[in-house]
Amino acid sequence: MKLSSSLKTKRMIMFWSKMFLVILQTGFYGWLWYNHYKDMMPIEYWRRGNWAVIGLYAFFIIVFSRAFGSLKVGYLKTWDIMYSQFLTILCVNGVTYLQLSLINGDWKLFENSEPMFLLCLLDFIVVLFWALFMRWIYAIIYPPHEMLLIYGKINPDAIVRKVESRKDKYHVKEKMALSEGMDKIQERILQYHAVLIGDIPVLERNTLIKYCFEKNIRCYGIPKISDIMIRNSESIDLFDSPLLLFRNNGLTYRQMFVKRAMDIAFSIAGIFLASPFMLLIAACIKIYDRGPVFYKQKRQTVGGKEFDILKFRSMIVDSERHGARLAKEHDDRITPVGKVIRRLHFDELPQLFNILAGDMALVGPRPERKEITEEYKKEIPEFPFRLKIKAGLTGYAQVYGQYNTVPYDKLKLDLTYITNYSIWLDIKLIILTAKILFQKEKSEGVDDAQKTALKKE
């Protein structure tokens, strides 16, 4: 079916609004090039040469914007758009400044950084107004989708709460249980423009997906673990019947070498830069209760191998005398100093030494205790799949999930990272990690009645 003229118009508005921002930022740099940097180059640039330099700047904007999602108005919250734009501007102008210094051949260009600094400032101001204005425009032309939720035996309240945390995009108007019958459900689907399919059996799910596809109805689905494994499969076109190859043999030797080299470089740099903060935190912990500064605990990494993770002690001494359990939302074991450093994730800074020692990676699944892994395994037999690579200080689940995210969802996030691994993804997650330092929900504990992140319905 063809797109309606209304939808085409909406998409055209969003497309040209993004192009306008790219063109405007490129124009600012073009003016700076012609009026400042062009005359500093050792070789005179002719017309096409100038265009090439300016065009390369536009290319950088597009590449970094796609990497950080800084043009995804409506998809991301306004704060996330601003943060992503901030990263984009820093990366684009930083790379451009380095490029100009290399072309110039004289590192004294670094002493003349004021024009590039002013360009960054101007970009930030323009992006601020653009993001706020376009969020307003988006809310007008794309009102929240009213959705029909189809669910199976699992209580749908949790998924409804998650979806409606973005009321600007989604609204679950009606819920229907699969037990009501496929005929009745398909009849009801026709009353909606969007359908959310919960965790239901594969046969019924496939039927509903095809039905929505046939009727041109927007369909959202909660992926199963097998879906994530298949999603990054390799297409084999040797026969007249398509084949998909999905496998996971871990990282290649080249990937392991580059990842380890990056871990060593980042951990050394991190230890050097964080040492003043670590000394201050150590002093505060010692002054508060005279107890040990560090806390060691057995955790699992690749292949289930155990190692001693190193953290700043954020709880009272002997906090687990009654057994291992995750921090609760209102946990009286956490000290005043611990509340601050846990809120900022600074209690995990000593793990830089674990990374340097090779027990952990900078990016990877969160290291869990063996007893908690075994507990999760009883409910989720696939949970050990996340042990195919080294545990990490940050990772896909740490960035896109929360501390109290249920294990099944954490597993799906970790498998998304494992099956889509690349060095660039590592770099992106490292940069995005800075954002979670200011998000309270990333450090919230589990409910007071829970010992692990498993939730009983």
Secondary structure, 3 states (H helix, E strand, C coil): CCCCHHHHHHHHHHHHHHHHHHHHHHHHHHHHHHHHHHHHCCCCCCHHHHHHHHHHHHHHHHHHHHHHCCCCECCECHHHHHHHHHHHHHHHHHHHHHHHHHHHCCHHHHHCCHHHHHHHHHHHHHHHHHHHHHHHHHHHHCCCEEEEEEECCCCCHHHHHHHHHHCCCEEEEEEEEHHHCHHHHHHHHCCCCEEEECCCCHHHHHHHHHHHHHCCCEEEECCCHHHHHHHCCEEECCCCCCEEECCCCCCCHHHHHHHHHHHHHHHHHHHHHHHHHHHHHHHHHHHHHCCCCEEEEEEECHHHCEEEEEEECCECCCCCCCCCCCCECCCCCECHHHHHHHHCCHHHCCHHHHHHHCCCEEECCCCCCHHHHHHHHHHCCCHHHHHHCCCEEECHHHHHCCCCCCHHHHHHHHHHHHHCCCHHHHHHHHHHHHHHCCCHHHCCCECCCCCCCCCCC
